[in-house]
Amino acid sequence: MTAIAFIGLGNMGGPMAANLVRAGHEVTGFDLNPAGVQALVAAGGKQAASAGEAARAADVVITMLPAGEHVRAVWTGQGGLIDVAKQRGGEKPLLIDCSTIDVESARAVAEEARAAGFDMLDAPVSGGVGGAQAGTLTFMVGGPDAGFARGEPILKAMGKNIVHAGASGAGQAAKICNNMMLAINMAGLAEGLVLATKLGLDHAKLFQIASTSSGQSWALTTYCPSPGLVPTAPANRDYAGGFATALMLKDVRLSQAAAEAVGAPTPLGAHAAKLYAALAEAGEAGRDFSAIYPWLAKQARGSVGEG
Ligand code: NAD
């Protein structure tokens, strides 16, 4: 049993914290939104009145927040979680941020933690809300070896694949590369489906052929944006739930900011950022990002609906 502080009990953090409780850990949580805290208490966790109070006696401190600015605000500066950890006697707590944020913020926060004598891991996840609930997330982890060795058994209570990607920031780097690849992939698949419709080709036939040919992809075989082909895909729920277009847009923009900073050519990533921005502006920010397919289909000449 480990005393764990969990800050950020939203769509992802809520079920992740509940899985830590289920694994026998003592979890104390805080979120600005009381509903998240109440859900943790209902799952057997404890509530705190602030992030600092949650972290005061914790052996492991975990955050799952929206973006870099929230992570910097919660961890750094006077009264931040690193400051709180400094006040604690006994063994030094392990610090873990699971949010998807920019590499620069992840490295800056980890550096402040290191300078204060703590191991900190950036450990963003893949697998969505379903993976968070089922405890099958993939964790991409950046940080020192000793911190990874200590954190791995804790992360295992929330995920299936725990990969040490490298030094601080490597977890975030892996996450934004993966999501940029997925964003491009899904847009390409949407184009293939729209073209198939216009050429009079049945989507089920294209699926049967492409899923065993060189056009095969995760987006096609496990997340197909054309309804009726992969039962668990958000396309069958009118693109509800899943991974919101707004979050995909955030991640592609993070990839483009990183690419610009290091001088990596990512022309398709840049174009994907424009496509998902247009999708979000068209009112689809809250729907799954695979809604790029019906959005594109509606733009086809002579179109009356979704492909
Ligand atoms: P969310 O908005 O549901 O949850 C974030 C929570 O953080 C909210 O409950 C909010 O109240 C809380 N919060 C914000 N500032 C806070 C503060 N200062 N103190 C305490 N709580 C604070 O978002 P989510 O879907 O859970 O995503 C969290 C992170 O995980 C994001 O970085 C996202 O990109 C990433 N992610 C999400 C998914 C997904 O499918 N939803 C998948 C992989 C990764």
py3Dmol code that shows the C-alpha trace and the ligand (Angstrom):
import py3Dmol

protein = """\
ATOM      1  CA  MET A   1       0.000   0.000   0.000  1.00  0.00           C
ATOM      2  CA  THR A   2       1.365   3.394  -1.031  1.00  0.00           C
ATOM      3  CA  ALA A   3      -0.005   6.796  -0.002  1.00  0.00           C
ATOM      4  CA  ILE A   4      -0.753   8.524  -3.317  1.00  0.00           C
ATOM      5  CA  ALA A   5      -1.897  12.099  -3.989  1.00  0.00           C
ATOM      6  CA  PHE A   6      -3.872  12.457  -7.231  1.00  0.00           C
ATOM      7  CA  ILE A   7      -4.524  15.951  -8.603  1.00  0.00           C
ATOM      8  CA  GLY A   8      -6.852  16.336 -11.609  1.00  0.00           C
ATOM      9  CA  LEU A   9      -9.784  13.925 -11.403  1.00  0.00           C
ATOM     10  CA  GLY A  10     -11.382  14.561 -14.816  1.00  0.00           C
ATOM     11  CA  ASN A  11     -12.298  12.165 -17.624  1.00  0.00           C
ATOM     12  CA  MET A  12      -8.933  10.411 -17.412  1.00  0.00           C
ATOM     13  CA  GLY A  13      -7.693  11.158 -13.882  1.00  0.00           C
ATOM     14  CA  GLY A  14     -10.969  10.032 -12.256  1.00  0.00           C
ATOM     15  CA  PRO A  15     -10.886   6.420 -13.472  1.00  0.00           C
ATOM     16  CA  MET A  16      -7.074   6.247 -13.119  1.00  0.00           C
ATOM     17  CA  ALA A  17      -7.300   7.252  -9.441  1.00  0.00           C
ATOM     18  CA  ALA A  18     -10.141   4.738  -8.923  1.00  0.00           C
ATOM     19  CA  ASN A  19      -7.883   1.972 -10.303  1.00  0.00           C
ATOM     20  CA  LEU A  20      -5.168   2.938  -7.807  1.00  0.00           C
ATOM     21  CA  VAL A  21      -7.742   2.574  -4.994  1.00  0.00           C
ATOM     22  CA  ARG A  22      -8.788  -0.800  -6.428  1.00  0.00           C
ATOM     23  CA  ALA A  23      -5.130  -1.905  -6.383  1.00  0.00           C
ATOM     24  CA  GLY A  24      -5.065  -1.279  -2.609  1.00  0.00           C
ATOM     25  CA  HIS A  25      -3.389   2.138  -2.454  1.00  0.00           C
ATOM     26  CA  GLU A  26      -4.470   4.964  -0.181  1.00  0.00           C
ATOM     27  CA  VAL A  27      -5.423   7.710  -2.636  1.00  0.00           C
ATOM     28  CA  THR A  28      -6.099  11.297  -1.605  1.00  0.00           C
ATOM     29  CA  GLY A  29      -7.450  13.448  -4.415  1.00  0.00           C
ATOM     30  CA  PHE A  30      -8.077  17.046  -5.328  1.00  0.00           C
ATOM     31  CA  ASP A  31      -9.734  18.733  -8.289  1.00  0.00           C
ATOM     32  CA  LEU A  32     -11.076  22.258  -8.776  1.00  0.00           C
ATOM     33  CA  ASN A  33     -14.294  20.530  -9.832  1.00  0.00           C
ATOM     34  CA  PRO A  34     -15.961  18.991  -6.720  1.00  0.00           C
ATOM     35  CA  ALA A  35     -17.678  16.324  -8.865  1.00  0.00           C
ATOM     36  CA  GLY A  36     -14.315  14.669  -9.550  1.00  0.00           C
ATOM     37  CA  VAL A  37     -13.467  14.596  -5.839  1.00  0.00           C
ATOM     38  CA  GLN A  38     -16.882  13.157  -4.962  1.00  0.00           C
ATOM     39  CA  ALA A  39     -16.432  10.377  -7.519  1.00  0.00           C
ATOM     40  CA  LEU A  40     -13.062   9.468  -5.964  1.00  0.00           C
ATOM     41  CA  VAL A  41     -14.602   9.355  -2.468  1.00  0.00           C
ATOM     42  CA  ALA A  42     -17.399   7.115  -3.809  1.00  0.00           C
ATOM     43  CA  ALA A  43     -14.689   4.814  -5.226  1.00  0.00           C
ATOM     44  CA  GLY A  44     -13.016   4.546  -1.788  1.00  0.00           C
ATOM     45  CA  GLY A  45     -10.490   7.395  -1.920  1.00  0.00           C
ATOM     46  CA  LYS A  46     -10.064  10.403   0.335  1.00  0.00           C
ATOM     47  CA  GLN A  47     -10.656  14.075  -0.407  1.00  0.00           C
ATOM     48  CA  ALA A  48      -8.377  17.040   0.218  1.00  0.00           C
ATOM     49  CA  ALA A  49      -9.225  20.746   0.246  1.00  0.00           C
ATOM     50  CA  SER A  50      -6.265  21.675  -1.986  1.00  0.00           C
ATOM     51  CA  ALA A  51      -3.528  20.112  -4.119  1.00  0.00           C
ATOM     52  CA  GLY A  52      -0.998  20.904  -1.375  1.00  0.00           C
ATOM     53  CA  GLU A  53      -3.087  19.212   1.305  1.00  0.00           C
ATOM     54  CA  ALA A  54      -3.457  16.093  -0.856  1.00  0.00           C
ATOM     55  CA  ALA A  55       0.326  15.918  -1.360  1.00  0.00           C
ATOM     56  CA  ARG A  56       1.427  16.704   2.197  1.00  0.00           C
ATOM     57  CA  ALA A  57       1.862  13.086   3.370  1.00  0.00           C
ATOM     58  CA  ALA A  58       2.076  11.308   0.010  1.00  0.00           C
ATOM     59  CA  ASP A  59       4.811   8.863  -1.084  1.00  0.00           C
ATOM     60  CA  VAL A  60       3.833   9.409  -4.716  1.00  0.00           C
ATOM     61  CA  VAL A  61       2.263  12.574  -6.168  1.00  0.00           C
ATOM     62  CA  ILE A  62       0.445  12.280  -9.524  1.00  0.00           C
ATOM     63  CA  THR A  63      -1.152  14.982 -11.681  1.00  0.00           C
ATOM     64  CA  MET A  64      -3.512  14.583 -14.663  1.00  0.00           C
ATOM     65  CA  LEU A  65      -4.253  18.129 -15.833  1.00  0.00           C
ATOM     66  CA  PRO A  66      -5.324  19.680 -19.159  1.00  0.00           C
ATOM     67  CA  ALA A  67      -2.201  21.499 -20.431  1.00  0.00           C
ATOM     68  CA  GLY A  68       1.319  22.821 -19.726  1.00  0.00           C
ATOM     69  CA  GLU A  69       0.168  26.027 -18.036  1.00  0.00           C
ATOM     70  CA  HIS A  70      -1.865  24.039 -15.462  1.00  0.00           C
ATOM     71  CA  VAL A  71       1.054  21.686 -14.823  1.00  0.00           C
ATOM     72  CA  ARG A  72       3.521  24.550 -14.288  1.00  0.00           C
ATOM     73  CA  ALA A  73       1.036  26.373 -12.014  1.00  0.00           C
ATOM     74  CA  VAL A  74       0.318  23.335  -9.837  1.00  0.00           C
ATOM     75  CA  TRP A  75       3.909  22.040  -9.484  1.00  0.00           C
ATOM     76  CA  THR A  76       6.229  25.057  -9.440  1.00  0.00           C
ATOM     77  CA  GLY A  77       6.742  28.211  -7.382  1.00  0.00           C
ATOM     78  CA  GLN A  78       5.893  28.977  -3.801  1.00  0.00           C
ATOM     79  CA  GLY A  79       3.147  26.692  -2.488  1.00  0.00           C
ATOM     80  CA  GLY A  80       3.456  24.453  -5.578  1.00  0.00           C
ATOM     81  CA  LEU A  81       3.665  20.676  -5.232  1.00  0.00           C
ATOM     82  CA  ILE A  82       7.488  20.640  -5.357  1.00  0.00           C
ATOM     83  CA  ASP A  83       7.518  23.184  -2.523  1.00  0.00           C
ATOM     84  CA  VAL A  84       5.066  21.037  -0.540  1.00  0.00           C
ATOM     85  CA  ALA A  85       7.212  17.929  -1.135  1.00  0.00           C
ATOM     86  CA  LYS A  86      10.222  19.793   0.295  1.00  0.00           C
ATOM     87  CA  GLN A  87       8.395  20.270   3.618  1.00  0.00           C
ATOM     88  CA  ARG A  88       7.820  16.540   3.995  1.00  0.00           C
ATOM     89  CA  GLY A  89      10.161  14.492   6.210  1.00  0.00           C
ATOM     90  CA  GLY A  90      11.179  10.860   5.607  1.00  0.00           C
ATOM     91  CA  GLU A  91      11.646   9.268   2.209  1.00  0.00           C
ATOM     92  CA  LYS A  92      11.434  11.692  -0.692  1.00  0.00           C
ATOM     93  CA  PRO A  93       8.173  11.350  -2.609  1.00  0.00           C
ATOM     94  CA  LEU A  94       8.200  10.343  -6.290  1.00  0.00           C
ATOM     95  CA  LEU A  95       6.604  12.958  -8.557  1.00  0.00           C
ATOM     96  CA  ILE A  96       4.679  11.975 -11.725  1.00  0.00           C
ATOM     97  CA  ASP A  97       2.815  14.089 -14.274  1.00  0.00           C
ATOM     98  CA  CYS A  98       0.544  12.104 -16.624  1.00  0.00           C
ATOM     99  CA  SER A  99      -0.937  15.082 -18.538  1.00  0.00           C
ATOM    100  CA  THR A 100      -0.149  15.580 -22.248  1.00  0.00           C
ATOM    101  CA  ILE A 101       1.862  18.809 -22.343  1.00  0.00           C
ATOM    102  CA  ASP A 102       4.664  20.522 -24.268  1.00  0.00           C
ATOM    103  CA  VAL A 103       8.141  19.013 -23.942  1.00  0.00           C
ATOM    104  CA  GLU A 104       9.590  22.321 -22.718  1.00  0.00           C
ATOM    105  CA  SER A 105       7.197  22.602 -19.750  1.00  0.00           C
ATOM    106  CA  ALA A 106       7.769  18.933 -18.865  1.00  0.00           C
ATOM    107  CA  ARG A 107      11.548  19.441 -18.847  1.00  0.00           C
ATOM    108  CA  ALA A 108      11.316  22.735 -16.901  1.00  0.00           C
ATOM    109  CA  VAL A 109       9.153  21.215 -14.141  1.00  0.00           C
ATOM    110  CA  ALA A 110      11.324  18.068 -13.947  1.00  0.00           C
ATOM    111  CA  GLU A 111      14.437  20.256 -13.682  1.00  0.00           C
ATOM    112  CA  GLU A 112      12.943  22.236 -10.794  1.00  0.00           C
ATOM    113  CA  ALA A 113      12.093  18.914  -9.088  1.00  0.00           C
ATOM    114  CA  ARG A 114      15.604  17.534  -9.707  1.00  0.00           C
ATOM    115  CA  ALA A 115      17.216  20.677  -8.295  1.00  0.00           C
ATOM    116  CA  ALA A 116      15.100  20.200  -5.150  1.00  0.00           C
ATOM    117  CA  GLY A 117      16.316  16.569  -4.878  1.00  0.00           C
ATOM    118  CA  PHE A 118      13.280  14.717  -6.288  1.00  0.00           C
ATOM    119  CA  ASP A 119      12.830  12.208  -9.101  1.00  0.00           C
ATOM    120  CA  MET A 120      10.087  13.331 -11.467  1.00  0.00           C
ATOM    121  CA  LEU A 121       8.575  11.404 -14.377  1.00  0.00           C
ATOM    122  CA  ASP A 122       6.625  12.732 -17.358  1.00  0.00           C
ATOM    123  CA  ALA A 123       4.246   9.854 -18.060  1.00  0.00           C
ATOM    124  CA  PRO A 124       1.573  10.764 -20.633  1.00  0.00           C
ATOM    125  CA  VAL A 125      -0.839   8.049 -21.685  1.00  0.00           C
ATOM    126  CA  SER A 126      -2.504   6.567 -24.720  1.00  0.00           C
ATOM    127  CA  GLY A 127      -5.705   4.527 -24.643  1.00  0.00           C
ATOM    128  CA  GLY A 128      -8.409   7.115 -23.945  1.00  0.00           C
ATOM    129  CA  VAL A 129     -11.171   7.069 -21.354  1.00  0.00           C
ATOM    130  CA  GLY A 130     -11.923   3.397 -22.095  1.00  0.00           C
ATOM    131  CA  GLY A 131      -8.302   2.469 -21.389  1.00  0.00           C
ATOM    132  CA  ALA A 132      -8.303   4.581 -18.218  1.00  0.00           C
ATOM    133  CA  GLN A 133     -11.413   2.780 -16.957  1.00  0.00           C
ATOM    134  CA  ALA A 134     -10.147  -0.682 -17.883  1.00  0.00           C
ATOM    135  CA  GLY A 135      -6.624  -0.036 -16.528  1.00  0.00           C
ATOM    136  CA  THR A 136      -5.106  -0.838 -19.920  1.00  0.00           C
ATOM    137  CA  LEU A 137      -3.406   2.486 -20.728  1.00  0.00           C
ATOM    138  CA  THR A 138       0.007   2.716 -22.382  1.00  0.00           C
ATOM    139  CA  PHE A 139       2.373   4.965 -20.391  1.00  0.00           C
ATOM    140  CA  MET A 140       5.246   6.683 -22.215  1.00  0.00           C
ATOM    141  CA  VAL A 141       7.685   7.644 -19.526  1.00  0.00           C
ATOM    142  CA  GLY A 142      10.538  10.136 -19.414  1.00  0.00           C
ATOM    143  CA  GLY A 143      12.838  10.580 -16.434  1.00  0.00           C
ATOM    144  CA  PRO A 144      15.692   9.049 -14.445  1.00  0.00           C
ATOM    145  CA  ASP A 145      16.127   5.236 -14.197  1.00  0.00           C
ATOM    146  CA  ALA A 146      15.656   5.189 -10.414  1.00  0.00           C
ATOM    147  CA  GLY A 147      12.394   7.125 -10.676  1.00  0.00           C
ATOM    148  CA  PHE A 148      11.143   4.799 -13.408  1.00  0.00           C
ATOM    149  CA  ALA A 149      11.953   1.713 -11.313  1.00  0.00           C
ATOM    150  CA  ARG A 150      10.006   3.183  -8.402  1.00  0.00           C
ATOM    151  CA  GLY A 151       7.093   4.411 -10.511  1.00  0.00           C
ATOM    152  CA  GLU A 152       6.573   1.361 -12.754  1.00  0.00           C
ATOM    153  CA  PRO A 153       4.617  -0.754 -10.195  1.00  0.00           C
ATOM    154  CA  ILE A 154       2.314   2.216  -9.478  1.00  0.00           C
ATOM    155  CA  LEU A 155       1.712   2.872 -13.189  1.00  0.00           C
ATOM    156  CA  LYS A 156       1.002  -0.859 -13.700  1.00  0.00           C
ATOM    157  CA  ALA A 157      -2.152  -0.448 -11.586  1.00  0.00           C
ATOM    158  CA  MET A 158      -3.451   1.942 -14.274  1.00  0.00           C
ATOM    159  CA  GLY A 159      -1.928   0.569 -17.464  1.00  0.00           C
ATOM    160  CA  LYS A 160      -0.817  -2.464 -19.413  1.00  0.00           C
ATOM    161  CA  ASN A 161       2.241  -1.196 -21.293  1.00  0.00           C
ATOM    162  CA  ILE A 162       4.734   0.927 -19.386  1.00  0.00           C
ATOM    163  CA  VAL A 163       7.618   2.060 -21.614  1.00  0.00           C
ATOM    164  CA  HIS A 164      10.650   4.005 -20.404  1.00  0.00           C
ATOM    165  CA  ALA A 165      11.220   6.281 -23.416  1.00  0.00           C
ATOM    166  CA  GLY A 166      14.326   8.085 -22.098  1.00  0.00           C
ATOM    167  CA  ALA A 167      15.291  11.145 -20.061  1.00  0.00           C
ATOM    168  CA  SER A 168      12.896  13.881 -18.856  1.00  0.00           C
ATOM    169  CA  GLY A 169      10.597  15.031 -21.671  1.00  0.00           C
ATOM    170  CA  ALA A 170      10.986  11.777 -23.671  1.00  0.00           C
ATOM    171  CA  GLY A 171       7.503  10.610 -22.627  1.00  0.00           C
ATOM    172  CA  GLN A 172       5.947  13.817 -23.964  1.00  0.00           C
ATOM    173  CA  ALA A 173       8.076  13.597 -27.115  1.00  0.00           C
ATOM    174  CA  ALA A 174       6.785  10.052 -27.751  1.00  0.00           C
ATOM    175  CA  LYS A 175       3.198  11.143 -27.129  1.00  0.00           C
ATOM    176  CA  ILE A 176       3.216  14.075 -29.556  1.00  0.00           C
ATOM    177  CA  CYS A 177       5.023  12.088 -32.283  1.00  0.00           C
ATOM    178  CA  ASN A 178       2.463   9.284 -31.893  1.00  0.00           C
ATOM    179  CA  ASN A 179      -0.510  11.632 -31.986  1.00  0.00           C
ATOM    180  CA  MET A 180       0.818  13.639 -34.942  1.00  0.00           C
ATOM    181  CA  MET A 181       1.182  10.333 -36.823  1.00  0.00           C
ATOM    182  CA  LEU A 182      -2.370   9.345 -35.846  1.00  0.00           C
ATOM    183  CA  ALA A 183      -3.804  12.748 -36.833  1.00  0.00           C
ATOM    184  CA  ILE A 184      -2.232  12.476 -40.309  1.00  0.00           C
ATOM    185  CA  ASN A 185      -3.253   8.840 -40.592  1.00  0.00           C
ATOM    186  CA  MET A 186      -6.907   9.490 -39.762  1.00  0.00           C
ATOM    187  CA  ALA A 187      -7.085  12.403 -42.227  1.00  0.00           C
ATOM    188  CA  GLY A 188      -5.593  10.189 -44.960  1.00  0.00           C
ATOM    189  CA  LEU A 189      -8.082   7.439 -44.191  1.00  0.00           C
ATOM    190  CA  ALA A 190     -10.978   9.930 -44.337  1.00  0.00           C
ATOM    191  CA  GLU A 191      -9.778  11.012 -47.794  1.00  0.00           C
ATOM    192  CA  GLY A 192      -9.617   7.394 -48.975  1.00  0.00           C
ATOM    193  CA  LEU A 193     -13.174   6.757 -47.777  1.00  0.00           C
ATOM    194  CA  VAL A 194     -14.557   9.901 -49.436  1.00  0.00           C
ATOM    195  CA  LEU A 195     -12.802   9.054 -52.703  1.00  0.00           C
ATOM    196  CA  ALA A 196     -14.139   5.483 -52.507  1.00  0.00           C
ATOM    197  CA  THR A 197     -17.704   6.811 -52.176  1.00  0.00           C
ATOM    198  CA  LYS A 198     -17.297   9.114 -55.148  1.00  0.00           C
ATOM    199  CA  LEU A 199     -15.890   6.229 -57.225  1.00  0.00           C
ATOM    200  CA  GLY A 200     -18.879   4.071 -56.287  1.00  0.00           C
ATOM    201  CA  LEU A 201     -16.842   1.658 -54.136  1.00  0.00           C
ATOM    202  CA  ASP A 202     -18.577   0.065 -51.142  1.00  0.00           C
ATOM    203  CA  HIS A 203     -16.819   0.918 -47.834  1.00  0.00           C
ATOM    204  CA  ALA A 204     -17.173  -2.660 -46.574  1.00  0.00           C
ATOM    205  CA  LYS A 205     -15.289  -3.879 -49.673  1.00  0.00           C
ATOM    206  CA  LEU A 206     -12.562  -1.240 -49.261  1.00  0.00           C
ATOM    207  CA  PHE A 207     -12.291  -2.210 -45.575  1.00  0.00           C
ATOM    208  CA  GLN A 208     -11.972  -5.907 -46.468  1.00  0.00           C
ATOM    209  CA  ILE A 209      -9.221  -5.154 -48.990  1.00  0.00           C
ATOM    210  CA  ALA A 210      -7.273  -2.340 -47.263  1.00  0.00           C
ATOM    211  CA  SER A 211      -7.281  -4.032 -43.829  1.00  0.00           C
ATOM    212  CA  THR A 212      -5.191  -6.857 -45.318  1.00  0.00           C
ATOM    213  CA  SER A 213      -3.243  -4.659 -47.757  1.00  0.00           C
ATOM    214  CA  SER A 214      -0.638  -1.913 -47.530  1.00  0.00           C
ATOM    215  CA  GLY A 215      -3.327   0.682 -46.684  1.00  0.00           C
ATOM    216  CA  GLN A 216      -3.890  -1.044 -43.327  1.00  0.00           C
ATOM    217  CA  SER A 217      -3.687   1.098 -40.177  1.00  0.00           C
ATOM    218  CA  TRP A 218      -4.853   1.234 -36.537  1.00  0.00           C
ATOM    219  CA  ALA A 219      -7.246   4.015 -37.574  1.00  0.00           C
ATOM    220  CA  LEU A 220      -8.824   1.671 -40.147  1.00  0.00           C
ATOM    221  CA  THR A 221      -8.998  -1.617 -38.268  1.00  0.00           C
ATOM    222  CA  THR A 222      -9.746  -0.499 -34.699  1.00  0.00           C
ATOM    223  CA  TYR A 223     -11.179   3.010 -35.079  1.00  0.00           C
ATOM    224  CA  CYS A 224     -12.770   3.108 -38.530  1.00  0.00           C
ATOM    225  CA  PRO A 225     -14.478   6.497 -39.071  1.00  0.00           C
ATOM    226  CA  SER A 226     -17.059   5.032 -41.484  1.00  0.00           C
ATOM    227  CA  PRO A 227     -19.938   3.647 -39.351  1.00  0.00           C
ATOM    228  CA  GLY A 228     -20.798  -0.056 -39.238  1.00  0.00           C
ATOM    229  CA  LEU A 229     -17.363  -1.540 -39.919  1.00  0.00           C
ATOM    230  CA  VAL A 230     -15.708  -1.645 -36.462  1.00  0.00           C
ATOM    231  CA  PRO A 231     -18.388  -2.011 -33.750  1.00  0.00           C
ATOM    232  CA  THR A 232     -16.415  -0.265 -30.956  1.00  0.00           C
ATOM    233  CA  ALA A 233     -15.453   2.783 -33.055  1.00  0.00           C
ATOM    234  CA  PRO A 234     -16.919   6.204 -32.065  1.00  0.00           C
ATOM    235  CA  ALA A 235     -18.358   6.435 -35.620  1.00  0.00           C
ATOM    236  CA  ASN A 236     -21.111   4.072 -34.423  1.00  0.00           C
ATOM    237  CA  ARG A 237     -22.071   6.449 -31.573  1.00  0.00           C
ATOM    238  CA  ASP A 238     -22.349   9.514 -33.809  1.00  0.00           C
ATOM    239  CA  TYR A 239     -18.707  10.292 -32.936  1.00  0.00           C
ATOM    240  CA  ALA A 240     -19.512  10.840 -29.233  1.00  0.00           C
ATOM    241  CA  GLY A 241     -16.929  10.086 -26.502  1.00  0.00           C
ATOM    242  CA  GLY A 242     -13.561   8.818 -27.647  1.00  0.00           C
ATOM    243  CA  PHE A 243     -10.777  11.366 -28.154  1.00  0.00           C
ATOM    244  CA  ALA A 244     -12.148  14.873 -28.625  1.00  0.00           C
ATOM    245  CA  THR A 245     -11.151  16.887 -31.715  1.00  0.00           C
ATOM    246  CA  ALA A 246     -10.111  19.721 -29.347  1.00  0.00           C
ATOM    247  CA  LEU A 247      -7.585  17.433 -27.608  1.00  0.00           C
ATOM    248  CA  MET A 248      -6.260  16.103 -30.910  1.00  0.00           C
ATOM    249  CA  LEU A 249      -5.877  19.683 -32.142  1.00  0.00           C
ATOM    250  CA  LYS A 250      -3.969  20.541 -28.939  1.00  0.00           C
ATOM    251  CA  ASP A 251      -1.608  17.600 -29.477  1.00  0.00           C
ATOM    252  CA  VAL A 252      -0.982  18.311 -33.187  1.00  0.00           C
ATOM    253  CA  ARG A 253      -0.260  21.929 -32.301  1.00  0.00           C
ATOM    254  CA  LEU A 254       2.185  20.738 -29.621  1.00  0.00           C
ATOM    255  CA  SER A 255       3.901  18.610 -32.264  1.00  0.00           C
ATOM    256  CA  GLN A 256       4.139  21.604 -34.604  1.00  0.00           C
ATOM    257  CA  ALA A 257       5.541  23.885 -31.886  1.00  0.00           C
ATOM    258  CA  ALA A 258       8.158  21.220 -31.077  1.00  0.00           C
ATOM    259  CA  ALA A 259       8.948  20.681 -34.785  1.00  0.00           C
ATOM    260  CA  GLU A 260       9.421  24.409 -35.257  1.00  0.00           C
ATOM    261  CA  ALA A 261      11.655  24.652 -32.174  1.00  0.00           C
ATOM    262  CA  VAL A 262      14.011  21.897 -33.354  1.00  0.00           C
ATOM    263  CA  GLY A 263      13.764  22.481 -37.127  1.00  0.00           C
ATOM    264  CA  ALA A 264      12.062  19.186 -38.049  1.00  0.00           C
ATOM    265  CA  PRO A 265      10.158  19.298 -41.363  1.00  0.00           C
ATOM    266  CA  THR A 266       6.557  18.149 -40.746  1.00  0.00           C
ATOM    267  CA  PRO A 267       4.537  19.426 -43.739  1.00  0.00           C
ATOM    268  CA  LEU A 268       1.748  16.886 -43.287  1.00  0.00           C
ATOM    269  CA  GLY A 269       1.629  17.581 -39.535  1.00  0.00           C
ATOM    270  CA  ALA A 270       1.265  21.290 -40.321  1.00  0.00           C
ATOM    271  CA  HIS A 271      -1.566  20.565 -42.736  1.00  0.00           C
ATOM    272  CA  ALA A 272      -3.261  18.203 -40.260  1.00  0.00           C
ATOM    273  CA  ALA A 273      -3.215  21.020 -37.676  1.00  0.00           C
ATOM    274  CA  LYS A 274      -5.124  23.225 -40.159  1.00  0.00           C
ATOM    275  CA  LEU A 275      -7.640  20.454 -40.916  1.00  0.00           C
ATOM    276  CA  TYR A 276      -8.420  19.723 -37.236  1.00  0.00           C
ATOM    277  CA  ALA A 277      -8.641  23.478 -36.500  1.00  0.00           C
ATOM    278  CA  ALA A 278     -11.247  23.791 -39.281  1.00  0.00           C
ATOM    279  CA  LEU A 279     -13.060  20.732 -37.915  1.00  0.00           C
ATOM    280  CA  ALA A 280     -13.157  22.258 -34.420  1.00  0.00           C
ATOM    281  CA  GLU A 281     -14.365  25.595 -35.840  1.00  0.00           C
ATOM    282  CA  ALA A 282     -17.136  23.749 -37.657  1.00  0.00           C
ATOM    283  CA  GLY A 283     -18.578  22.837 -34.236  1.00  0.00           C
ATOM    284  CA  GLU A 284     -16.939  19.419 -33.870  1.00  0.00           C
ATOM    285  CA  ALA A 285     -14.473  20.285 -31.063  1.00  0.00           C
ATOM    286  CA  GLY A 286     -16.298  18.068 -28.561  1.00  0.00           C
ATOM    287  CA  ARG A 287     -16.852  15.100 -30.880  1.00  0.00           C
ATOM    288  CA  ASP A 288     -14.320  12.369 -31.581  1.00  0.00           C
ATOM    289  CA  PHE A 289     -11.573  13.398 -34.010  1.00  0.00           C
ATOM    290  CA  SER A 290     -12.652  10.674 -36.459  1.00  0.00           C
ATOM    291  CA  ALA A 291     -15.559  13.055 -37.261  1.00  0.00           C
ATOM    292  CA  ILE A 292     -13.064  14.425 -39.799  1.00  0.00           C
ATOM    293  CA  TYR A 293     -14.485  11.774 -42.154  1.00  0.00           C
ATOM    294  CA  PRO A 294     -18.171  12.949 -42.280  1.00  0.00           C
ATOM    295  CA  TRP A 295     -16.940  16.583 -42.257  1.00  0.00           C
ATOM    296  CA  LEU A 296     -14.825  15.914 -45.351  1.00  0.00           C
ATOM    297  CA  ALA A 297     -17.589  13.859 -46.971  1.00  0.00           C
ATOM    298  CA  LYS A 298     -19.954  16.825 -46.705  1.00  0.00           C
ATOM    299  CA  GLN A 299     -17.515  18.872 -48.792  1.00  0.00           C
ATOM    300  CA  ALA A 300     -17.659  16.450 -51.713  1.00  0.00           C
ATOM    301  CA  ARG A 301     -19.173  17.896 -54.890  1.00  0.00           C
ATOM    302  CA  GLY A 302     -22.866  16.963 -55.097  1.00  0.00           C
ATOM    303  CA  SER A 303     -22.779  15.556 -51.559  1.00  0.00           C
ATOM    304  CA  VAL A 304     -25.986  15.230 -49.562  1.00  0.00           C
ATOM    305  CA  GLY A 305     -24.538  13.784 -46.372  1.00  0.00           C
ATOM    306  CA  GLU A 306     -21.971  11.499 -44.817  1.00  0.00           C
ATOM    307  CA  GLY A 307     -20.314   9.769 -47.735  1.00  0.00           C
TER     308      GLY A 307
END
"""
ligand_1 = """\
44
NAD
P -10.400 16.803 -18.191
O -10.614 18.227 -18.578
O -11.566 15.881 -18.149
O -9.684 16.733 -16.743
C -8.751 17.662 -16.274
C -9.109 17.972 -14.823
O -8.113 18.831 -14.263
C -10.458 18.692 -14.674
O -11.304 17.921 -13.835
C -10.071 20.033 -14.052
O -11.033 20.520 -13.127
C -8.781 19.673 -13.351
N -7.930 20.824 -13.059
C -7.539 21.838 -13.882
N -6.726 22.703 -13.227
C -6.612 22.216 -11.960
C -5.925 22.663 -10.810
N -5.196 23.772 -10.827
N -6.032 21.922 -9.681
C -6.769 20.801 -9.642
N -7.461 20.327 -10.706
C -7.379 21.031 -11.841
O -9.274 16.251 -19.180
P -8.900 14.709 -19.457
O -9.657 14.211 -20.640
O -8.940 13.974 -18.161
O -7.381 14.892 -19.953
C -6.320 15.146 -19.052
C -5.008 15.072 -19.825
O -4.886 13.769 -20.405
C -4.906 16.074 -20.968
O -3.591 16.562 -21.020
C -5.242 15.234 -22.203
O -4.640 15.746 -23.395
C -4.662 13.896 -21.812
N -5.274 12.736 -22.486
C -6.623 12.650 -22.641
C -7.171 11.560 -23.287
C -8.674 11.431 -23.496
O -9.106 10.566 -24.276
N -9.501 12.226 -22.798
C -6.348 10.515 -23.753
C -4.969 10.615 -23.544
C -4.445 11.725 -22.907
"""
view = py3Dmol.view(width=600, height=400)
view.addModel(protein, "pdb")
view.setStyle({"model": 0}, {"cartoon": {"style": "trace"}})
view.addModel(ligand_1, "xyz")
view.setStyle({"model": 1}, {"stick": {}})
view.zoomTo()
view.show()
